[in-house]
């Protein structure tokens, strides 16, 4: 119990320290100007769209849990998701970091450990697969010159810059597909590797059962894929809908700062921002700002609009971070109360 309290305290200290550092790096003056420039209706549309994106992605996770015969209430999943996203945001890494806590909370809410791992793993797999697929499509559209009007205004086209991003994106998607194929079709191959790694710990009771746990996880996945195809199709559609919301939000923010971007300009800004978020900085602080300034400079767009875009996106991030930290505290309190109730009974 004392160790759990110490761990919780450490998590909060790290979270609050990194959160404070992140907020300190934000363009506060521009954020203030951007907030004051938005009308009430613009706030409603913007926050409503972000709320819809969060709800869609939470619903996707709930459907995956139902497909795995491990249903959890949507509100609990939303709290777990946002708490994990808050930890991931302040973790020095490309949008990862909160997954161990999410698995822990799923387990505390009654899911077997293997189903907790499978539920979160599948949700992250679909998220990464769709994210990189959309990013790859955007790069391919840029390379194909679709929507490029640079020849009409004597502006140098930056399309060639994206050729270097094409190969790593293709490699990553290839690895994702290979992992899915191995997990579904060749689980014994992974079993053999795990046996080799765990051979020296065969006398450990927990590790000696690794084959059984892995086989059960693989069986759960194969059964779900065989019997829950309509739900997995719905998961893909919800993932695409969530991305449509993200694209719509970027278009809306560009409209707020007075930029009417054509397709080519929109894709350049989008790809630059998404690539910046893959770099190992908490919340993309510094890298996101640099990508926006670079893309606006390349497109000969006003720097004031770039600062406005950065400011509004950081307002969104700050709101989501605060909500996530509140969910983190609520999830910790809930699991601690559950643990105490079980101990007392």
ABEGO torsion letter per residue (X at the ends): XAAAAAAAAAAAAAAAAAAAAAAAABBAAAAAAAAAABBAAAAAAAAAAAAAAAAAAAAAAAAAAAAAGBBBBAAAAAAAAAAAAAAAAABBBBGBGAAAAAAAAAAAAGBBAAAAAAAAAAAAAAAAAAAAAAAAAAAAAAAAGBGBAAAAAGBBBAAAAAAAAAAAAAAAAAAAAAAAAAAAABAAAAAAAAAAAAAAAAABAAAAAAAAAAAAAAAAAAAAAAAAAAAAAAAAAAAAAAAAAAAAAAAAAAAAAGBBBBAAAAAAAAAAAAAAAABBBBGGBGAAAAAAAAAAAAAGBBAAAAAAAAAAAAAAAAAAAAAAAAAAAAAAAAAAAAAAAAAAX
